[in-house]
């Protein structure tokens, strides 16, 4: 299963980002989508698991988009929040955050949870436009690979 991870799109989905997302099984958005039409456009590519960012309004996206998004995918527990400090790494296998527009992927030394911030494909800070990609073995319930993908726009 291919999970494409994005955050902080701030109302702009570039052609390069849309091309990179093509073929995703699931899109995970860590908030600050800032556009219902962009959210709907992403839903047309793949199912979207999204949390609210500090620039999103809860009523805009429907009842499944909340400040903390928890879901199960590929036999793993996922948690998505906009602010890293609000992650509860004791209750997930994969933790996704955003807000800083700075990409990273790491393993927590205490819980072994995979933690990723995909950066921003639109408004990067101290980095290039980026997104993340996590490939999971659905049968084994494990992460095969997790990477930050640099976009040129």
N, C-alpha and C positions, 0 to 999 in steps of 0.2 A: 504494500500500500504506500502510495506517495502522498505525503502531507506537505503542501506548500504553505510556508509561514510568512505572513506579512504583518505590518503594523504601520501606523502613522502615515496613511496614504493621503490624508487631509484633502479629500475631494478631488484627487487626481490619480487616474490609473493610466500610466503611460503605455504606448503601444508595445514597448519592450517588456514591461511587466506583464501585460496581458498575454504576450507571446510565451513568456516563461511559465505562466500559470496553466497554459493549455496542456491538458493531459493529467492534471492533478486529480487524485481521487477525492481529496478533501482540501479545502482552503481554511487555514486557521488565521484569524485576524485579531491582533492584540490591541485593538482600539484606535480611536481617532480616525475612523473611516470618514466621518464628517459629510456623508452623502448617501441618502437612501438610494438614489439611482445607481451609485457605484456598488452598494451592497447588493442590489438586485442584479446588476451586471455580473458580479462575482458568483452569485447563486446560479447563473446560467452556465458558468464554467464547471462548477463542482459544488457540492454541499458546503456551506460555510458555517464554521464554528467561530463565533465572534463574541468578544466582551466589549463593554463600553469603555471608551477613553474619556479623558477630562473635557474633550470638545464634542462629545456625542450626547444626544438626548435620548433617554430610555424609550420614550413613546414612539420614536421614529422607526425603530427596527423590529418592533413586535416583542412579545413576552419572553422569547427564548434568549434574547440578548440582554445580559445583565452585567453588573460590575465584575462578577466572578463567573466564569464559564467553566463548568466541570462536565466532562464527557468521557466515555469509554470508546477507544478505537484500537483495533489490532490487539486486543487483549490487554491494553495498557490504560492506566488512569491518567487523563490529561487535565491540566488546570491552566486556565488562561486569564490573566489579569493585566491591567495596563501598567501598574506600578510594581516593580520587582519586590519591594519591601512588603507587599501584601500577599506574596506567594506563601503557601503553607507546604513546604517540601516534604513534610511527613505524610501528606495525604495524596501524593501523586507520583507517577513514574516519569512523566514529562511535564515540565513547567515552562510556559511561554509568557513573556512580558514584553512591554514596549516602552513608550514614553520618552526615553532618552535619545532616540534616533541613532543610537550607537550599537552596532551589531556585536554579538558574542555568542559562543556556544561553549558550555562547560558541563562538568559533572560536579554535583555537590559532594564534598568530601565526607559528609556525615550520613546523608540519606542515599547517595548514589543516584539521585534524580537528575535527569538531563534537564539543563536549564538553558533556554535560548531567548535572545532578543534578536529579531531579524534586522534591526535597524529600520531605516525608512527608504522606500524606493523613490520618494518624492522630495523630501526635505532632509537630506543626511546632515549630520553634524560630525565633524572631525573624521569623516569617512566618505566613501563613495556610495551612491544609491545601492541598496541591497535588499535581499529577501533571504529566507531560510528554506531549507528542504530537509525533511526527515523521511527516511525510508524505513518501513517496519515490516517484519516478517509476521504476517497475520496469524499463521498457524502456531508459531513458536512464541508469540507475544513478546517480541524483543525488537530493539532498535538495531537496524543493520548499519545505517549511516545517518549522520547529522552534519549539515554544512551550511555555511553562509555563502550565498551566491551574489557576486558583485554585478550590478547592472551598469551600463555605460551612460545612460541618460541622467 
